[in-house]
């Protein structure tokens, strides 16, 4: 069986979407599926990826046609070109735009598609993007959400019945990410408890809430690192709030951290705290934090509760008391090393539940369902 996985974010390195696409493709390959990864990126090229093969990047060249009308048609052309060279049995569309392309491709070839929209629906009825997304979801032969919460949210927002074509497939975790050399992050003292926050610097991720909480804990020993990149204007929003607080000597915003310094942070931190202010579909960072043996502080809502457990995390409610609740959770963990150890051990066990092989099997189940649906359609 030949599956074409079509993405729009593979070229962003490092990124969660790239990591997920690689690991899912590798898992499908281990299950005996041939996978070709296509990506809509900034330039046309071919990239060799270990365990996956050649990834085909295509640059959108139809500049005279508005994206609203041309993007999915351009992507459908890429699928047709691949299909002529190597017949496709199913398309795995990682995003709404490539899902629309897969729908066009299916209309001409009969090849079914599985849609993973990768995030929740953020537009309201009446908006063309809402209507576009709704049409793609309804057209899919199978739908994969990265949490039960995400699947339920799409069904609720689009008023769809949750039936057998909807699959909830959690992302996986590879413990080997912590293996390798380490390098201390400059400016981080090693004599006080280290609080780590790892995620894109943006309002939705809630780093400003953590800053507000830390600003009330002057009486306790701690140092905090808030690592992450993102769009410049979103980073600036977070940094502006940082500048207003008394955190200069006790908190570091180093930007994106990777490799040896990333491993050092996870090995040397004592607490992981990331509290999104929106219902996040699924938090990969929380699996990594648990895998590293760190007690977690996160927020309620979205798929977070599917990632962590009551034994491995303190979950604070979103709302008016969120800052005070984060501060209380930090105070509790900073003052109890034994509790941090127990929660960290529970987190390691929790992380073992999330494997890429299990995720790959979930995607394969969705692919096989889509193919059987297409076969029944004739």
C-alpha positions in Angstrom: 0.0 0.0 0.0 1.3 3.4 -1.0 0.2 6.4 1.2 0.9 10.0 0.3 1.3 12.1 3.5 0.7 15.8 2.6 1.8 18.5 5.0 2.3 22.2 5.0 4.7 22.6 7.9 7.5 20.0 7.3 10.0 22.7 6.3 9.8 24.3 9.8 12.8 22.8 11.7 12.6 22.3 14.6 8.9 22.1 15.0 6.2 19.8 16.5 4.5 19.3 13.1 7.8 18.2 11.5 8.6 15.8 14.3 5.1 14.3 14.2 5.1 13.8 10.5 8.5 12.1 10.6 7.6 9.8 13.4 4.2 8.9 12.0 5.7 8.1 8.6 8.4 6.0 10.2 5.8 4.1 12.2 3.7 3.4 9.1 6.8 2.2 7.3 7.5 -0.2 10.1 4.0 -1.5 9.7 4.7 -2.3 6.1 3.2 0.8 4.4 5.1 2.7 1.7 4.9 6.4 2.5 5.8 9.4 0.3 5.8 12.7 2.2 4.8 15.9 0.3 5.1 19.3 1.7 4.0 22.8 0.7 7.0 24.9 1.5 9.0 28.0 0.7 11.0 26.4 -2.1 10.9 23.4 -4.4 13.4 20.7 -3.4 13.8 17.1 -2.3 15.0 16.2 1.2 16.2 12.8 2.3 14.9 11.9 5.8 16.2 8.8 7.6 13.5 6.1 8.0 11.1 8.0 5.7 12.9 8.4 2.3 12.7 11.4 0.1 10.4 14.2 1.1 9.1 16.3 -1.8 8.8 20.0 -1.1 6.8 22.1 -3.5 6.7 25.9 -3.6 3.4 27.5 -4.3 3.9 29.3 -7.7 0.4 30.4 -8.6 0.9 33.9 -7.3 -1.6 35.5 -9.5 -4.4 33.4 -8.1 -5.6 34.3 -4.5 -4.6 31.6 -2.0 -8.3 31.1 -1.2 -8.9 29.8 -4.7 -5.6 28.4 -5.8 -3.8 26.8 -3.0 -5.7 23.6 -2.8 -5.8 23.3 -6.6 -2.0 23.6 -6.7 -1.7 20.9 -4.0 -4.0 18.7 -5.9 -1.7 19.0 -8.9 1.2 17.7 -6.8 -0.9 14.7 -5.8 -1.7 14.0 -9.5 1.9 14.3 -10.5 3.0 11.8 -7.8 0.0 9.5 -8.7 1.2 9.3 -12.3 4.7 8.2 -11.2 3.7 5.9 -8.4 -0.1 5.1 -7.9 -1.4 6.3 -4.5 -3.8 4.1 -2.5 -4.7 6.7 0.2 -3.8 10.3 1.0 -3.1 11.3 4.6 -3.8 15.1 4.7 -2.2 16.9 7.6 -4.1 20.2 7.5 -7.2 21.7 6.1 -5.7 23.2 2.9 -4.1 19.9 1.8 -7.3 18.2 2.9 -9.2 20.3 0.3 -6.6 19.2 -2.2 -7.1 15.6 -1.3 -10.8 16.0 -1.8 -10.3 17.4 -5.3 -7.9 14.5 -6.0 -10.4 11.9 -4.8 -13.1 13.4 -7.0 -11.0 12.7 -10.1 -9.2 9.5 -9.1 -11.4 7.8 -6.5 -8.4 7.7 -4.1 -9.7 8.1 -0.5 -8.2 10.5 2.1 -7.8 10.7 5.8 -7.9 14.2 7.3 -5.9 15.4 10.3 -6.7 19.1 10.7 -3.9 19.4 13.3 -5.7 22.0 15.4 -9.1 23.2 16.5 -11.6 25.2 14.4 -11.0 28.9 15.3 -13.4 30.6 12.9 -17.2 31.2 13.4 -20.1 30.2 11.1 -20.4 32.6 8.2 -16.7 33.1 7.8 -15.4 31.6 4.6 -12.6 29.8 6.4 -15.2 28.1 8.7 -17.3 27.0 5.7 -14.1 25.8 3.9 -13.0 23.7 6.9 -16.5 22.3 7.4 -16.7 21.2 3.8 -13.3 19.4 4.0 -14.1 17.6 7.3 -17.5 16.4 5.9 -15.8 15.2 2.7 -13.1 13.1 4.5 -13.3 9.4 4.3 -11.8 9.3 7.8 -10.9 11.9 10.4 -8.0 11.8 12.9 -7.8 14.2 15.9 -4.8 14.2 18.2 -7.0 13.8 21.3 -10.5 12.8 22.2 -11.1 16.4 23.2 -10.2 17.6 19.7 -12.4 15.1 18.0 -15.3 16.0 20.2 -14.7 19.7 19.6 -14.8 19.4 15.8 -18.0 17.3 16.0 -19.6 19.8 18.4 -18.6 22.9 16.4 -19.8 21.4 13.1 -22.8 19.7 14.6 -21.6 16.3 13.3 -22.5 12.9 14.8 -19.4 11.2 16.2 -19.3 7.9 14.3 -16.8 5.3 13.3 -15.0 7.5 10.8 -13.6 9.7 13.6 -10.4 8.5 15.2 -8.6 9.9 18.3 -4.8 9.2 17.9 -2.4 10.6 20.5 1.0 11.7 19.4 3.9 9.5 20.7 7.1 10.0 22.6 10.6 8.8 21.9 12.7 8.5 25.1 15.9 8.6 23.1 15.5 12.4 22.6 17.2 12.8 26.0 20.2 10.8 25.0 23.4 12.5 23.9 25.8 15.2 25.1 24.6 18.1 27.2 25.7 21.7 27.5 24.7 24.1 30.3 22.6 27.1 29.2 24.6 30.2 29.9 23.2 32.4 32.7 21.4 29.6 34.6 22.6 29.1 38.2 22.8 25.5 39.4 22.2 26.1 43.2 18.5 26.8 43.3 15.4 24.9 42.0 15.0 25.4 38.3 11.5 26.0 36.8 11.3 25.2 33.1 8.7 26.4 30.6 9.2 25.1 27.1 6.8 26.2 24.3 6.2 28.8 21.7 6.3 32.3 23.1 2.8 33.6 22.5 -0.1 34.8 24.5 -2.1 31.6 24.0 0.6 29.5 25.7 0.2 31.5 28.9 3.9 32.4 29.8 2.6 35.8 30.9 0.5 34.0 33.6 3.6 32.2 34.8 5.5 35.5 35.0 2.7 37.0 37.0 2.8 34.0 39.4 6.6 34.2 39.8 6.4 37.8 40.6 4.6 36.9 43.8 7.3 34.3 44.9 10.1 36.6 45.9 10.5 34.9 49.3 11.4 31.5 47.8 14.6 30.3 46.0 14.1 29.6 42.3 15.3 30.4 38.8 13.1 30.1 35.7 13.8 29.5 32.0 11.1 30.2 29.5 12.4 28.7 26.2 10.7 28.9 22.8 10.5 30.8 19.6 7.6 31.8 17.4 6.4 34.7 15.4 8.2 37.9 16.2 5.2 40.0 17.2 4.0 37.2 19.5 7.4 36.9 21.1 7.5 40.7 21.6 4.1 40.5 23.3 5.5 38.1 25.9 8.8 40.0 26.3 7.0 43.3 26.9 5.2 41.8 29.9 8.5 40.3 31.1 10.0 43.8 31.0 7.4 45.1 33.4 8.1 42.6 36.1 10.9 42.1 38.7 12.3 39.0 37.1 15.5 40.2 35.4 17.8 38.4 37.8 15.7 35.3 38.2 14.3 34.5 34.8 15.7 33.9 31.4 14.1 34.0 28.0 16.8 32.4 25.7 14.6 31.9 22.6 14.5 28.6 20.8 16.7 26.0 22.6 17.7 22.8 20.8 20.3 19.9 21.0 22.7 19.7 23.9 21.3 22.7 25.7 17.7 21.4 25.4 18.8 18.1 26.9 20.6 19.9 29.7 17.5 21.9 30.6 15.4 18.8 30.9 18.0 16.9 32.9 18.6 19.7 35.3 15.2 21.3 35.9 13.0 20.6 38.9 9.6 21.7 37.8 7.9 22.0 34.4 5.3 24.7 34.0 3.3 25.6 30.9 -0.3 26.9 31.3 -2.1 27.6 28.0 -4.9 30.0 28.3 -6.8 28.3 25.5 -8.0 24.6 25.1 -4.9 23.1 23.5 -5.6 20.0 21.4 -2.6 18.1 22.7 0.6 19.1 24.4 3.7 17.3 23.2 5.8 19.3 25.7 4.0 17.7 28.6 4.9 14.2 27.4 8.5 15.2 27.1 8.5 16.8 30.6 7.0 13.7 32.1 9.4 11.5 30.2 12.2 13.6 31.8 10.8 12.9 35.2 9.6 16.5 35.9 6.5 17.3 37.9 4.1 19.3 35.7 2.0 22.3 36.3 -0.5 22.9 33.5 -4.0 24.3 32.9 -7.4 22.7 32.6 -9.2 22.3 29.3 -8.4 20.9 25.9 -6.4 17.7 25.6 -4.0 18.4 28.5 -5.9 16.1 30.9 -5.4 13.3 28.4 -1.6 13.8 28.5 -0.9 14.1 32.2 -2.4 12.4 35.2 -3.4 13.5 38.7 -0.3 11.8 40.0 2.1 13.5 37.6 0.7 17.0 37.4 -1.1 19.8 39.1 -3.8 21.1 36.8 -5.0 24.7 37.5 -8.3 26.1 36.2 -8.3 28.7 33.5 -10.0 32.0 34.5 -9.7 34.8 37.0 -7.8 32.9 39.7 -5.3 31.3 37.3 -2.3 33.4 38.3 -2.9 32.8 42.0 -3.4 29.0 41.4 -0.1 28.8 39.4 1.7 30.6 42.2 0.1 28.2 44.8 1.2 25.1 42.8 4.7 26.4 42.4 4.9 27.2 46.1 3.7 23.7 47.0 6.3 22.0 44.7 9.2 24.3 45.5 8.7 23.5 49.2 8.5 19.7 48.9 11.3 17.9 47.1 9.8 14.5 48.0 6.6 15.4 46.3 8.5 16.5 43.2 10.2 13.2 43.1 7.0 11.2 43.4 5.3 13.2 40.7 8.3 12.9 38.5 8.3 9.1 38.8 4.6 9.0 38.0 5.3 11.1 35.0 7.9 8.7 33.6 5.4 5.9 33.8 2.7 8.1 32.2 5.0 9.0 29.3 5.5 5.3 28.5 1.8 5.1 27.4 2.5 7.4 24.4 4.5 5.6 21.7 4.9 6.4 18.0 4.2 2.7 17.2 0.8 3.0 18.8 0.2 6.3 17.0 1.2 4.7 13.7 -1.3 1.9 14.2 -4.0 4.4 14.9 -3.3 6.2 11.6 -3.2 2.8 9.8 -6.6 1.9 11.3 -8.0 5.2 9.9 -6.4 4.6 6.5 -7.8 1.1 6.3 -11.2 2.4 7.2 -11.0 5.1 4.5 -10.0 2.5 1.9 -12.9 0.2 2.9 -15.3 3.1 2.7 -14.1 3.9 -0.8 -14.3 0.3 -1.8 -17.9 0.1 -0.6 -18.7 3.3 -2.6 -17.4 1.5 -5.7 
